[in-house]
Amino acid sequence: MKIRRNFKPTNMKKIEMIAALFLSFAFAGGLSAQTNFAGGWKRNNDKTDPGDLLVNRVLVLITVRQDAQRICLRRLSENRRDDTFNYGETLTFDGTPSSYSAKPNLKKTATIKWSDDKTTFTEWADYVDSAGKQVKQIKEIWTLGDEGKTLTVSSKLTVDGQTYNMKEVFDKQ
């Protein structure tokens, strides 16, 4: 039995060139990987700017778990009397709305979307009371800086027709 060898060295060179082009394209950002926000994040009060918003409760700690399809956010906030509130949500990057009860009489429905370069994501959320009335809307843009050591959440909150802007900064723990 005779074995045909039609795989020529020139074919191998073509394959190597194609592989090299693909890898250089991927490393140059053509196939950008999503930014990893996973970890524990503690509020940096010195860098946070609440704008004109008088808040009853401030976010003090965020814990993030993330994979390619979803992000899980666990938020811990405190009020002026140092009472703590802990809540979490899981959001999918495919744009499917996620809903949960933020309080007994308040439901939050949110979606998230990556920026085109997958370095930041935006969360849009509507809060509706038990009567179905929209109480507030919020848009948050999440960005990492300082080589992944700083998380900035820029928020635009709309309540009763009034819009407030706030920038919260968190340090990686």
C-alpha atoms as a printed R data frame, in Angstrom:
    type eleno elety resid chain resno       x      y      z
1   ATOM     1    CA   MET     A     1   0.000  0.000  0.000
2   ATOM     2    CA   LYS     A     2   1.376  3.337 -1.032
3   ATOM     3    CA   ILE     A     3   0.880  6.384  1.250
4   ATOM     4    CA   ARG     A     4   0.357  9.665 -0.543
5   ATOM     5    CA   ARG     A     5   2.029 12.634  0.965
6   ATOM     6    CA   ASN     A     6   0.407 15.669 -0.552
7   ATOM     7    CA   PHE     A     7   1.029 17.880  2.432
8   ATOM     8    CA   LYS     A     8   3.905 19.982  1.162
9   ATOM     9    CA   PRO     A     9   6.212 22.183  3.233
10  ATOM    10    CA   THR     A    10   4.760 25.222  1.458
11  ATOM    11    CA   ASN     A    11   1.341 24.356  2.949
12  ATOM    12    CA   MET     A    12   2.884 24.266  6.419
13  ATOM    13    CA   LYS     A    13   4.390 27.727  5.886
14  ATOM    14    CA   LYS     A    14   0.961 29.059  4.904
15  ATOM    15    CA   ILE     A    15  -0.573 27.602  8.063
16  ATOM    16    CA   GLU     A    16   2.188 29.127 10.195
17  ATOM    17    CA   MET     A    17   1.658 32.536  8.563
18  ATOM    18    CA   ILE     A    18  -2.098 32.390  9.133
19  ATOM    19    CA   ALA     A    19  -1.599 31.379 12.779
20  ATOM    20    CA   ALA     A    20   0.910 34.204 13.318
21  ATOM    21    CA   LEU     A    21  -1.486 36.737 11.774
22  ATOM    22    CA   PHE     A    22  -4.354 35.490 13.935
23  ATOM    23    CA   LEU     A    23  -2.289 35.691 17.126
24  ATOM    24    CA   SER     A    24  -0.980 39.167 16.351
25  ATOM    25    CA   PHE     A    25  -4.541 40.327 15.627
26  ATOM    26    CA   ALA     A    26  -5.746 38.879 18.950
27  ATOM    27    CA   PHE     A    27  -2.923 40.425 20.969
28  ATOM    28    CA   ALA     A    28  -3.335 43.793 19.273
29  ATOM    29    CA   GLY     A    29  -6.867 43.981 20.635
30  ATOM    30    CA   GLY     A    30  -8.776 42.750 17.634
31  ATOM    31    CA   LEU     A    31 -10.315 40.069 19.836
32  ATOM    32    CA   SER     A    32 -10.527 42.065 23.028
33  ATOM    33    CA   ALA     A    33 -11.214 40.131 26.185
34  ATOM    34    CA   GLN     A    34 -13.635 41.600 28.663
35  ATOM    35    CA   THR     A    35 -12.239 43.443 31.653
36  ATOM    36    CA   ASN     A    36 -12.348 41.440 34.873
37  ATOM    37    CA   PHE     A    37 -14.022 43.365 37.713
38  ATOM    38    CA   ALA     A    38 -13.909 40.389 40.121
39  ATOM    39    CA   GLY     A    39 -12.833 40.988 43.701
40  ATOM    40    CA   GLY     A    40 -13.650 42.979 46.789
41  ATOM    41    CA   TRP     A    41 -13.920 46.774 46.503
42  ATOM    42    CA   LYS     A    42 -13.929 49.203 49.454
43  ATOM    43    CA   ARG     A    43 -15.230 52.769 49.138
44  ATOM    44    CA   ASN     A    44 -12.586 55.497 49.035
45  ATOM    45    CA   ASN     A    45 -14.328 58.497 50.633
46  ATOM    46    CA   ASP     A    46 -11.479 60.868 49.741
47  ATOM    47    CA   LYS     A    47 -11.925 60.233 45.997
48  ATOM    48    CA   THR     A    48 -15.717 59.827 45.938
49  ATOM    49    CA   ASP     A    49 -17.780 62.793 44.745
50  ATOM    50    CA   PRO     A    50 -21.489 62.558 45.668
51  ATOM    51    CA   GLY     A    51 -22.321 65.667 43.622
52  ATOM    52    CA   ASP     A    52 -25.493 67.455 44.864
53  ATOM    53    CA   LEU     A    53 -27.039 64.220 46.025
54  ATOM    54    CA   LEU     A    54 -27.828 63.956 49.715
55  ATOM    55    CA   VAL     A    55 -27.756 60.250 50.346
56  ATOM    56    CA   ASN     A    56 -29.320 58.456 53.268
57  ATOM    57    CA   ARG     A    57 -27.283 55.361 52.553
58  ATOM    58    CA   VAL     A    58 -23.792 54.990 51.094
59  ATOM    59    CA   LEU     A    59 -22.292 52.000 49.402
60  ATOM    60    CA   VAL     A    60 -19.233 50.949 51.398
61  ATOM    61    CA   LEU     A    61 -18.252 47.596 49.905
62  ATOM    62    CA   ILE     A    62 -18.849 45.749 46.634
63  ATOM    63    CA   THR     A    63 -17.964 42.129 45.999
64  ATOM    64    CA   VAL     A    64 -17.893 41.095 42.350
65  ATOM    65    CA   ARG     A    65 -17.865 37.630 40.805
66  ATOM    66    CA   GLN     A    66 -17.724 37.457 37.043
67  ATOM    67    CA   ASP     A    67 -17.508 35.031 34.145
68  ATOM    68    CA   ALA     A    68 -17.975 35.461 30.391
69  ATOM    69    CA   GLN     A    69 -21.800 35.400 30.573
70  ATOM    70    CA   ARG     A    70 -22.678 37.160 33.835
71  ATOM    71    CA   ILE     A    71 -21.598 39.334 36.699
72  ATOM    72    CA   CYS     A    72 -22.705 38.910 40.323
73  ATOM    73    CA   LEU     A    73 -22.696 42.038 42.460
74  ATOM    74    CA   ARG     A    74 -23.004 41.937 46.244
75  ATOM    75    CA   ARG     A    75 -23.383 45.457 47.659
76  ATOM    76    CA   LEU     A    76 -23.060 46.464 51.310
77  ATOM    77    CA   SER     A    77 -24.278 49.924 52.289
78  ATOM    78    CA   GLU     A    78 -24.613 51.838 55.559
79  ATOM    79    CA   ASN     A    79 -26.940 54.597 56.690
80  ATOM    80    CA   ARG     A    80 -26.122 57.497 59.008
81  ATOM    81    CA   ARG     A    81 -26.906 55.339 62.074
82  ATOM    82    CA   ASP     A    82 -24.420 52.687 60.855
83  ATOM    83    CA   ASP     A    83 -27.197 50.202 60.043
84  ATOM    84    CA   THR     A    84 -25.981 47.936 57.231
85  ATOM    85    CA   PHE     A    85 -27.909 46.718 54.201
86  ATOM    86    CA   ASN     A    86 -26.644 43.835 52.104
87  ATOM    87    CA   TYR     A    87 -28.101 42.926 48.721
88  ATOM    88    CA   GLY     A    88 -26.979 41.127 45.609
89  ATOM    89    CA   GLU     A    89 -27.913 40.707 42.009
90  ATOM    90    CA   THR     A    90 -26.811 38.652 39.042
91  ATOM    91    CA   LEU     A    91 -26.833 40.331 35.649
92  ATOM    92    CA   THR     A    92 -26.167 38.728 32.266
93  ATOM    93    CA   PHE     A    93 -24.171 40.375 29.511
94  ATOM    94    CA   ASP     A    94 -26.706 39.309 26.859
95  ATOM    95    CA   GLY     A    95 -29.058 42.151 27.845
96  ATOM    96    CA   THR     A    96 -31.666 39.990 29.586
97  ATOM    97    CA   PRO     A    97 -33.363 42.053 32.337
98  ATOM    98    CA   SER     A    98 -32.744 40.930 35.915
99  ATOM    99    CA   SER     A    99 -35.258 41.717 38.670
100 ATOM   100    CA   TYR     A   100 -35.158 41.467 42.429
101 ATOM   101    CA   SER     A   101 -36.743 43.101 45.472
102 ATOM   102    CA   ALA     A   102 -34.517 45.932 46.638
103 ATOM   103    CA   LYS     A   103 -36.841 46.486 49.625
104 ATOM   104    CA   PRO     A   104 -40.163 44.904 50.580
105 ATOM   105    CA   ASN     A   105 -42.049 47.504 48.526
106 ATOM   106    CA   LEU     A   106 -39.428 48.269 45.853
107 ATOM   107    CA   LYS     A   107 -38.513 46.165 42.813
108 ATOM   108    CA   LYS     A   108 -35.349 46.765 40.782
109 ATOM   109    CA   THR     A   109 -35.119 45.681 37.151
110 ATOM   110    CA   ALA     A   110 -31.719 46.093 35.517
111 ATOM   111    CA   THR     A   111 -29.730 45.293 32.386
112 ATOM   112    CA   ILE     A   112 -26.036 45.639 31.583
113 ATOM   113    CA   LYS     A   113 -24.031 46.018 28.416
114 ATOM   114    CA   TRP     A   114 -20.321 46.021 27.641
115 ATOM   115    CA   SER     A   115 -18.687 48.962 25.883
116 ATOM   116    CA   ASP     A   116 -17.504 48.089 22.374
117 ATOM   117    CA   ASP     A   117 -13.943 47.511 23.611
118 ATOM   118    CA   LYS     A   118 -15.204 45.565 26.677
119 ATOM   119    CA   THR     A   119 -13.255 47.730 29.125
120 ATOM   120    CA   THR     A   120 -16.324 49.225 30.835
121 ATOM   121    CA   PHE     A   121 -19.931 48.223 31.280
122 ATOM   122    CA   THR     A   122 -23.117 50.200 31.817
123 ATOM   123    CA   GLU     A   123 -25.985 49.168 34.083
124 ATOM   124    CA   TRP     A   124 -29.443 50.663 33.553
125 ATOM   125    CA   ALA     A   125 -31.961 50.147 36.344
126 ATOM   126    CA   ASP     A   126 -35.576 51.073 37.028
127 ATOM   127    CA   TYR     A   127 -37.026 50.990 40.536
128 ATOM   128    CA   VAL     A   128 -40.794 50.451 40.784
129 ATOM   129    CA   ASP     A   129 -42.926 50.528 43.946
130 ATOM   130    CA   SER     A   130 -45.580 47.955 44.845
131 ATOM   131    CA   ALA     A   131 -48.239 50.021 43.038
132 ATOM   132    CA   GLY     A   132 -46.220 49.832 39.794
133 ATOM   133    CA   LYS     A   133 -45.100 53.467 39.893
134 ATOM   134    CA   GLN     A   134 -41.557 54.186 38.773
135 ATOM   135    CA   VAL     A   135 -39.689 55.656 41.753
136 ATOM   136    CA   LYS     A   136 -36.264 56.218 40.218
137 ATOM   137    CA   GLN     A   137 -33.976 55.383 37.324
138 ATOM   138    CA   ILE     A   138 -30.242 54.977 37.471
139 ATOM   139    CA   LYS     A   139 -27.476 54.576 34.930
140 ATOM   140    CA   GLU     A   140 -24.089 53.398 36.218
141 ATOM   141    CA   ILE     A   141 -20.885 53.230 34.197
142 ATOM   142    CA   TRP     A   142 -18.300 50.897 35.731
143 ATOM   143    CA   THR     A   143 -14.635 51.501 34.893
144 ATOM   144    CA   LEU     A   144 -11.347 50.096 36.195
145 ATOM   145    CA   GLY     A   145  -8.243 52.258 36.535
146 ATOM   146    CA   ASP     A   146  -4.802 52.252 38.100
147 ATOM   147    CA   GLU     A   147  -3.990 48.873 36.512
148 ATOM   148    CA   GLY     A   148  -7.118 47.256 37.973
149 ATOM   149    CA   LYS     A   149  -6.667 48.603 41.519
150 ATOM   150    CA   THR     A   150  -9.393 51.290 41.353
151 ATOM   151    CA   LEU     A   151 -13.066 50.903 40.458
152 ATOM   152    CA   THR     A   152 -15.045 54.006 39.492
153 ATOM   153    CA   VAL     A   153 -18.841 53.888 39.298
154 ATOM   154    CA   SER     A   154 -20.224 57.023 37.644
155 ATOM   155    CA   SER     A   155 -23.960 57.280 38.293
156 ATOM   156    CA   LYS     A   156 -26.770 59.347 36.862
157 ATOM   157    CA   LEU     A   157 -29.827 59.083 39.107
158 ATOM   158    CA   THR     A   158 -33.248 60.448 38.171
159 ATOM   159    CA   VAL     A   159 -35.856 60.862 40.932
160 ATOM   160    CA   ASP     A   160 -39.090 62.849 40.519
161 ATOM   161    CA   GLY     A   161 -37.768 64.530 37.376
162 ATOM   162    CA   GLN     A   162 -34.558 65.678 39.090
163 ATOM   163    CA   THR     A   163 -31.240 64.302 37.826
164 ATOM   164    CA   TYR     A   164 -28.209 63.834 40.048
165 ATOM   165    CA   ASN     A   165 -24.680 62.806 39.086
166 ATOM   166    CA   MET     A   166 -22.331 61.023 41.431
167 ATOM   167    CA   LYS     A   167 -18.911 59.409 41.141
168 ATOM   168    CA   GLU     A   168 -18.022 56.670 43.604
169 ATOM   169    CA   VAL     A   169 -14.466 55.348 43.817
170 ATOM   170    CA   PHE     A   170 -13.476 52.003 45.338
171 ATOM   171    CA   ASP     A   171 -10.069 50.487 46.083
172 ATOM   172    CA   LYS     A   172  -9.404 46.803 45.449
173 ATOM   173    CA   GLN     A   173  -9.028 44.764 48.636
